Amino acid sequence: MKPISFRDTLVYHDGVEVFGAQDSIGGNYIGVMIESQSDRDQYLVAGVNPNRLNEFRAGDIDMKSLLLDTPDDQWYVTWTKGDFSRPLELTVGEGSICDSGYLPNDGFVLCETPRDDQPLLRAREENNLVFELRATPPETGNRHRIRMNTLGSLLLQMQMVLRHAYSNALKDVVSRTRRRIDTTDGHLLDVVVPAAPGSFQIILEAVRRPDLFGFAELERGLQRMDDVFESASNPETARQGLRAYKGHLAGSYIKLMRFLADNKSGLQYGWASPMSEATKYSGVSKTVARGLAESLAEDTSLGREDVELRGALERVNFGAGTWGLNTADGMKVGSVMEGGLNLSGLTIREPYVFECEEVVDLDATGREVRTLYLNRIQEGP
């Protein structure tokens, strides 16, 4: 017999039904209840590959598939009286796990979206809006760790989605009711717990605290971000769902899905303000993120924001197709797309109205880089 130590509960219903465990050298196991008696419970236990376990936690594979990946087809049984504080002794099962009669049915999928309301509890304790982010790249499968580039890029990508969700939400707010946060540098949230226990869990709080009535301004952006995740969570209907958020918000969401797909990661988040009734959760699994990245790859128009510029033409390069317009908000520079408008005929210092499409990307420092493409020219007043 060999002992294993309880790690965490994966499914609970009137008792622990599925749990994760480790042995003395860090090997991963999963335990599934197969019989409950009055004085003790019996579990099927199998060793599992950490990456496959991570896929199960993220809802990408079902439990039966996970158990069938047992190394050397070796499986065990154990009994407990509900006390998981002590090591569990394993007894080797006889024959193949397929013939044990203990395998669950096809399709039992775990979606590890937390429902413990910890963000709400923290929000009330800190009197601030709390945002919790969980990622599941492959390196989180065996240990509580994540690559530096993945973590940094994830925070920047989520920041860009939230920033544009907040800006998009403000369009629906009457000017006199705004208590606007300065979003010029995108500083909306601060990391307060960089590595809490979880898949890989980060806890952030709003830069601006709630007002005297308990309203947190950033709720506007988070509610809009929830809408985007809900409407565009199905790869088959994502394009239609994103059309309501066409522009920078849709573009930042698409970039986030590409990032998750490239890093083989799912994402879950939850947020709450001190006045919330419950934590609001959302996210995508690794499989869904990959499907969204593929289905949205060819529709570049969703991420383009329509922008109208008015001002005097300050400079123009007919050969390169570049231009500079002196507007009320300062100098705006851009170009025409390959095979697009011909700039010949424009006159320096003359007023024009430029109808453009604006695309936003992140540079190596996380700063947003905006590129303007000219689509239509009108003579100014």
Residue, then its C-alpha position, 0 to 999 in steps of 0.5 A: m500500500k502507498p499513502i497519498s495526501f489530500r490536496d483539494t476538493l473538485v466536486y462536493h455534494d453532501g460530501v467530497e465526491v471528487f478530490g485531487a491528491q499528491d504522493s510523497i514525491g509530488g505525483n498527482y492523483i484523482g479520487v472519485m467516490i464509488e460507494s458511500q456507506s454509513d460509516r465510511d466512503q470508498y473512492l477509486v483513485a488513479g494517478v494522472n498526468p498533471n497537464r491532463l489534470n489541468e485540462f480536466r480542471a478547465g473543463d476541456i476533457d471529461m473525467k472518464s478520459l482523464l481516468l483512462d489515461t492512468p499510467d500503466d493502467q494501474w488504479y487503486v481504491t481507498w476508504t475514509k470516514g470523511d477525515f482527509s487531514r491524514p494520509l490516505e492508504l491506497t490498495v492496488g486494484e485488480g485487472s484493468i480499470c476499464d473492467s473495474g465497473y467504477l468508471p464514470n459515464d462519458g461527458f462528466v466535465l468539470c468547469e472549475t469556475p469558483r463559486d466561493d464568493q471570495p471576491l465579494l468577501r474581500a470587497r466588503e472587507e476592503n471596501n473596494l471593488v475586487f477583481e480575481l483572475r485565474a489562468t490555466p496554462p500548462e505550467t500550472g498543472n503540476r505546481h502553483r507557477i506561471r511563466m513570467n512572459t505569460l503572466g505579464s502579457l495576460l495582465l496587459q491583455m486583460q487590462m486592454v479589454l477592461r479599458h475599452a469596455y469601460s470607454n465603451a460603457l461611458k458612451d451610454v452615460v450622460s455627461r453630467t452623471r460621470r465621475r470619470i477615472d483618468t484612463t490615459d495610462g490604463h491604470l484602473l486596477d492594482v495587483v494586491v495579491p500576486a499569487a493566491p492559491g488556485s490554478f494561478q490566481i491573481i487578486l486586484e483592486a480598483v484604483r478609485r474606491p467606491d463613492l459615498f453611496g457604495f458605487a464603484e465607477l469601474e463597475r461600468g467597465l466590468q459589466r460591459m466586459d461581462d456582456v462581451f464574454e457572454s455574447a461572444s463565448n460561442p465560436e459558432t456565433a461569436r462574430q454576430g455577438l461581437r458586432a454590437y461591440k465593433g471597434h477597440l472592444a471587440g478587437s481587444y477581446i479577439k487579441l485576448m483569445r489569440f493570446l490564450a490559444d497561443n499559450k494553451s490556457g483558459l481564463q476565469y475571472g470574478w469581481a464584486s463591489p462592496m454593494s454586490e449581492a454575489t460575485k459575478y463570474s465569467g471566462v473561457s476554457k482553453t478549448v473555447a478560447r482556441g475555437l474563438a481564435e480560429s473562428l475570428a481570425e479572418d474577420t479583421s473588420l471587427g477590431r477596427e474603430d471608426v474615427e472622424l478627424r477634422g483639421a488642416l492638412e499639415r503634411v502629406n507623402f504621396g508616394a508613401g501614402t502617409w499624412g498628418l492632420n492638425t486637429a483640435d486634439g493635436m497632430k494626428v498622423g496615419s496612412v492609407m491601406e495598400g491599394g487604398l485611397n490616392l492622396s494626390g490632389l490634397t493641399i497643405r494647410e487646407p481643411y479636411v474631414f478624414e474618415c478613418e479606421e483606427v487599430v490598437d496594438l500593444d508594444a513591448t512595454g504594454r503601451e497602446v499603439r494606435t494606427l489610423y488608416l484613411n478611408r474617405i476624404q471630404e473637404g472641410p468647412 
